[in-house]
Amino acid sequence: MSDETCHPGRNTRLFTAAFCPQCQFSFVPERPVATCPSCGHSIKVSADHNGETEFRQPAASDVPLTSDGPKASMANEVDELIGQQLGVYTCDALLGAGAMGRVYLARHRDLHRKCALKILPPSLAARDPAYVARFMNEGQAAAALNHPNIVTIHAIGEERHYHFLEMEFVAGRSLRELVDDEGPQTPVRATALTLRIAEGLAAAHTAGILHRDLKPDNVMLTHQGVPKITDFGLAKRVVVNSKDDQAWEFVGTPPFMAPELFEHHPTTTASDVYALGVCYFYLLTGQLPFAGDSLNELIQSVVHDPLPSFRSFQSAIPMEMAECATMLLAKAVQNRPQSGIEAVQLLEAVLGQFEDLESLLQKAFANHPDIRWKRQGHRYRIDLTFSGGRHQTAFVEPSDHAAADRLLRISSVCCPALSVYFEPALRLNSEILHGALAIAEIEGEAVFVMVDNYPLSTVDPEEIRRSVLEVAHRADAIEKLLTGLDLH
């Protein structure tokens, strides 16, 4: 850290913080802005220095953000790397930009592989040599981590004054983008994702490494839905002035920081667990547990306000999962799991023997590109194309029973339940070995539906695949026999 940051009262220019109450994003604008660069919500920057939190002149780790786009970097010279060679790397495209530098999709010349190249711009490195040392040290520490839920760091170095980390390229989206695109996840899916993240965190804690800035933006999802934590130890450091005009520094992103960090306690493994709890809350509800109209209000809410009731966000969240999130988010450090290891144990106990449905479907249809599926609320729609050119849609969803008795329901609509079809439908039903032909009301219309149920606690991917194919084939055959059409 630079001397100026360590001693903020010495020849330091003050910036007033801009804070977005919509997404709880705090930043320091280069010039007056009317909208949040993260979400586009209308904001205002306070002009007075009384009562509002102020950010001091940022170091390299605290790059001011412009109004030109989300998390835009000041280091324009780094843009020139696109399409250029940097040592053994060719930078093909910009993946993202933020206060920590820029990340490029690159190709390794010798190994012929894609990678993500995180680069600290030279102008920022020159302003804060201490940050460069931290960037390199944390990169070296994180490179020692080898875990399926952690983005692997392959190399660290410097080329033409560009300090870089070569990382595993994850061709997917972040946890934040997942919730932005799909909304809150099903409780089991949210718990399973959080468990996988906790396992990565446990591996880091076992190696003596803290994350310091765990949040949905720092968790990438592969196309197979596997979460991978990135940016270990590279949290943004910010020096602030509080209402009593006392300057202090915090590390991280305020909505994900544990209460003790705002009371000047050091970051610990339990602080990382709190951030994990915020991520879990976000996956379950699509919201952050605490918010405020200013950074000071947010801090006060995190430190003092009780955790909102999960029922106010989503009534379908099981009690055991709500209690688990509550424990991860305990304000008192001693009431929280003390490390990623303890968080894993807690989440495993809650999840029990239930593998989340999305993971089961990914395994069931991984080698079947002709079968497409997507989540629709609490159920999954599966579109199938048969060799004869006919199509059929099946649905897979968990029942509403208690966790121990929950069933997996696989269904497919055959045709309208017209009285003229009743007699042949009854004859067909007597010939079906697995499942049954039933009548259901869908959008006010009575229809024949092919249905099969399995205990969710014991079902496996192969059983799901076979059952979906069988239910869909039978439903299509019944539709063709009774109507001669191909509508479902």
N, C-alpha and C positions, 0 to 999 in steps of 0.2 A: 504494500500500500504506500502511496506517495506521502511525503511529509505534510503536504497541504491537506490531505484527507485525514491524517492522524491528528492534525492540529487545525481544525476548521475555523478557528477564530483568527488565523494569521493570514492577512492579505487574500481573503477568500471572497469571491463574488457570490451573492445569494441568488437562488432561483426559487420562486414560489411553485409548489407542486400543483400540477393539474391532477384531478382525481375524477374518475368516471363512476358515478353511482350505479350505472347500468351493469357494467361487467367487473367493477371493483379494480380496474386497471389504473395504476398510478404511474405518472411519467413527468418528465421535465421538458416542456416544449422549447424549441429554439426561438420561437416567435409566438405571438398570440394565436390561439387556435379556438375554433368554435365547436369542433367535434372531436370525439375520442378517436385516436388513430387505430385503436384495437377493434371497436365495434360500431363506430360511426354515430354514437349517441351524442346529443348536444350537451356541451359542458361549458363551464366557465373557469377561468384561472383567477384565483383570488389575488387582489393587488395589495392587500394589507398584510403586514407581518405580525399581526396580533391574533393569536388563537388558531391560525392555520399552520399546518406542518409545512416546513420549508426544506427543500433539498439544497445541499451545498453544491458548489462546482463539482461535477462528476469527474471521477477518474476514468481510466480506460474501461474499467468494468462497469461503469455507469453512464453509458453513452446517451446523451439527450435524444429523444425521439422526435421526429418531425411529423407534420400533419400530412405528408405526402402518401403515407401508406402504413399498414400495420408494422410496428417494430422496425422501421427503416433505419439503417445504419448511416452515420455521417461519413463513413469512409468510402467516398466515391471511387477512389483508385482501385478498390477491390473489384468493382464491376468490370474492369478491363480484363480480368482474368478469364471471363467466359470465352471459351474457344481457344484459350492459350495453354501453353505448356508450363508447368511449375515443377521442376525436377522431373520425377518419373510419372507425374500426374498430368492428365489433360482435363481441364475443367469444362464440362459440357453444359451445365445449367445451374442456376441458382435455386437451391431448395428452400432456403429461408434466411432471414436476417434478423438480428436482435442485438441487445446490448452486449452480448458476449462475442460478437463478430458475425461472420457469415458462413453458411454451410452450402457447399457445392456438391452436385453430383459429378463425380470424376471417374476416370479410368486409369488404372495402374498400368503403365506401359509394359513392364516386365512380366507381371503376373496375369495380365489380360482379364482383370476383374473390375467390376464396378465397386465404387466405395463412396462414402460421404466424407468430404474434406472440410473440416471446420478450420477457418483461418482467422487469426487475429490481425486486423489491418495494421500496417507499419506505423501510420501516424498515431494510432492509439497506443501501440506498444511503446513508442518513443515518449509519450506523455506519462506513462506509468510503468517503469521497469519492474517494480515490485509485483504488479499484476502479471506481467509476463512470467516471472518466476513461479507464481502461484499456478498460472495456466499450465506451465510445463510440469510442475511437481504433481498437481492433481491428475494431469493426464498420465503420468508415469504410474501413479498409484492405481488409477482406474484400469490401466492396461493389464494389471495383474489379475483382474476379475475375469473369470471365464464361466459364464452361467447362461442358460437358455433364455432367462428373463432380463438379461442385461445386454445392451448394445456393446459389442466387442470393439475395443480400440486396438487397431493393428500396428500403428506406428505413430511416432511423435517426432517432430523435428523443426528445422528452419531452412528455408530456401529463399534466397534473394531478400532477406529481412522479413519474410512472411513466416510467422510462427503458426504451425498447423498440427492438427490431430487427424490421422486417417482412421475412420470408423467404419464399421459394418454398415452397409446401405440397407435400410429397411424400406422396402417398396410398399408402403402402406400409409396409414393415416394415424394421427395422434389420438389419444383418448378424448381430448377436447373435441376434435373433429367428429369422432364417433357419436358423442352426445349431441353435437350440433346437428348432425345428419339424421340421427335416429331417435333422439330424445332419451329419456331415462331408460336404462336397461332393465330387463326382468330381474327380480331379486336374486335368483340363482345365478344368472349370468353375471350380474354385478359382483356377487360374492366370489365367484370363480375367478374373475379378472383380478379382483383385489388380492385374492390368495396368491395368484401367480406373481403379482407385483411384490407382495410381501416376501415371497421366496427369493426374488432377486435382491430385495433389501436385506434379507437375512444373510445372504452370501457376502454382501458388502460389509455388514456389521461384523460378521465373523472375521473378515480380513482387516478390521479396524478402520474402515472407510465410512464416513458419513456422506449423505447426499446433500443436505442443506437446502435443497430447493425442489423437492418432489412435488409435482403438480401434473395435471392432465397433459399439458403441453410437452412435458418431459418424459412421457410414456408413449412409445410408438407401438402400433399394432401391425403385425405382418398380415398378409392376405389370408393366412390361415387363422387369424384371430389371436395370435400369441403376443402378449404384451412384453415390451422390452424397455427397460429404464435407460435413459441417456442423461448426459451432462452431470455426472457425479462430481461433487465438490466445486462446481463452477458457478455457484450462485452469485447473483448481483449483490454488491455491497453498496449501501446507501447511508450517508450521514444526514441526520435530520435535526431540526430544532423543534423541541416540543413547546407546549404553552408556557412552561416555566423558563423558557429560553436556555434550556440545557441541551447542548449538542451531544448526540450519541449515534452510534452506528448499528444498523441491523443488517442481517444477511438473509436474503430470500425474497419471496413474494408474499406480501402481507396477508391475503386471505388464507394462505396455507401454513402460516407460521403459528407455532404453539404459543399459548399465552405467556409462558415463562420467558420467551425470547423478547417480548415487549417490556419485560421487567428486568432486562439487562443480564439475564442468565445465559451461560454459554449453550451452544447447540449440542445436543446429545442424541444418542440413538432413540430415546423416547420422543424427542422433538421430530425426528423423521417419522416415527409411528403416528404422531398427530397428523402430519401432512398426508400420510396414507389414509387416515380416517376421513380427512376432507375429500380425498379422491373417491373413497367409498361412498360417502354421502352424495357426492356429485353424480356418481354412476346410478345410485338408487333414485334420486329425485330430480336430477337435471339442474339443481340449484346449489349455491354455496350455503353453508350453514349460517354464516354471519356476513353482514353487509353494513354499509353506512353511506351517508351522503358526502362524507369527506374521509380522508385517511385517518384523522383523529377519531372520528365516530366509529370507523371500522375497528380500530385498535381497541377502543373502549368496549365494543361489542364482543370481540374475541376474548378479552380479559374478564369481563363481568357478566355478560348476558347468558342465560341458560340455553342449552341446545334446543332448537325448535323441535316440536313433535313431528315424527315422521308421518303420522296420520294426516297432518295438515298438507302434506305434499302428495302422498300416494298411500291409500288405505290398504293396498294389497301387499305391502311389505310385511313379511312374517315377523312376529315378535322377537324371535331369537336373532334375526339379522339386524333388526333395529337396536337391540341391546348390544350386539357386537359392535356396531358403529358407535354407539354411545360410549362404550369402554375405550375404543380407539381415540375418541375425541374428549376424553376426560380432561378437565382443566387442571386438576392437580396431577403433577407428574407421577406421583406414587400410585395413583389409581389407574394408570395407563399400562398396557404391555410395555416392558422396558426396552425391547429391541424388536427387530424384524423377526427374530427367531420365535419370540413369545407371540407376536402377532400371527405368525403362520400357525402356531398351535391353536390359537383362539379361532381363527377362520376355518381351519380344518375341522374343528369340533362342531362349528355351526353348519358347515357344508355337508358334513357326514360322508356318507357313501354316495351322495348324489353328484354325478358329473353333470355339468350344465348342458342344457339341450343343444345350444349352438355348437359346442365342441363336439358333441356326439354326431350332429349332422355334418360337420366338416369332415370328420373321419369317415362317415358313412358314404359320402358322395365325392370324396377327394379324387377318385379315379374315374369319374363319370361326367365328362364335360358336357354331355347332352342333357344333363339334369341341372336345372337352375333353381335356386331357392333364395328366399329373402325373408327377413322378419317383418311381421305385421302386428304390432302391439305385442301380445303375449303368445301369439302363435306364429308358425312359420308356413309360408306358402311354397309349395314345390311344384314346378312346372316340368312335365315330362313329354317327350316326343317319342312315339313308338315307331318301329321299323316300317309299318304300313303307312306312315304319314299322319296317323291320328294323334290327337293331343289329349292330355288329361291333366287336371290340377288336383293335387292332394294337399291336405293340411295336417300339420303335426302340432299338438299343443298339450301342455300339462293340465291335469284336472285341478279342481279347486279343493281337493281333499287335504287333510292334515299332511304334514311332510312325510310321515312314515307310511301313509296309505296312498300317496299321490300316484296317479296313473298317467301314462302317456297315451293320448288319444290320436289315432291316425284315421283320417276320414277323406272321402272323395265323393262329390255330388254326382249322381247318375243322371237323373232327369226329373221333371215334375211328377209329383205323386198323384196322378190322375186315377180315378176309380177304375178306368178301363185296364190299367196296368196291375191292379191289386192281385188278381188270381195268378198271372204268370210270375209276379214278384214273389208271392208266397212259395210257389214251386221252386224258384231259383234259390230262395233262402234256405230251403231244406237241403240243398246240395252243397252249400258252402261249408267247408271244413273249419276255416278260421275266420273269426269276425262274424258280422251279420249285416243284413240289409235292413236299414231302419228308415223311419220317416222323421224328418226334422223340418223345422220352420226356419227359413233363411230369408231375411228381408221381407217378411210377411207372406212368403210363398212356401207351401208344403212341397218338399222334394224327397225323393229316395236318396239315401246316403249309404255308401259302403263304409262300415266302421270296424275298427279293431282297437283293443286296449291292451296295454302291457304295464306291469309294475315299473315305475320309473326308477326304483332303486336297483333293479337288476337288469334292465334293458341294456344292450350293447349296440355299437354302431352297425355291425353286420345284421343284427335282428331288425334294426330300424330300416336299413336299406331293403332287405327282403320284404318286409311288411309294407313299406311304402309302394314298392313295385307291385306286390300282389294286390293290395287294395286298389291302386290306380288301374291296373289291368282289369280287375273284376268290375269296377265301376264303369270303365269304358265299354266292356263287353255287354254289360246290362243296358247301358244307354243305347248301344248299337242295336241290340236285340229288340228292345221295346220301342225305340223311336226311329232307328235308322239314321240318326243325326250324330254330329260330333260338336257339341256345344260346350262341354265342360272338360 
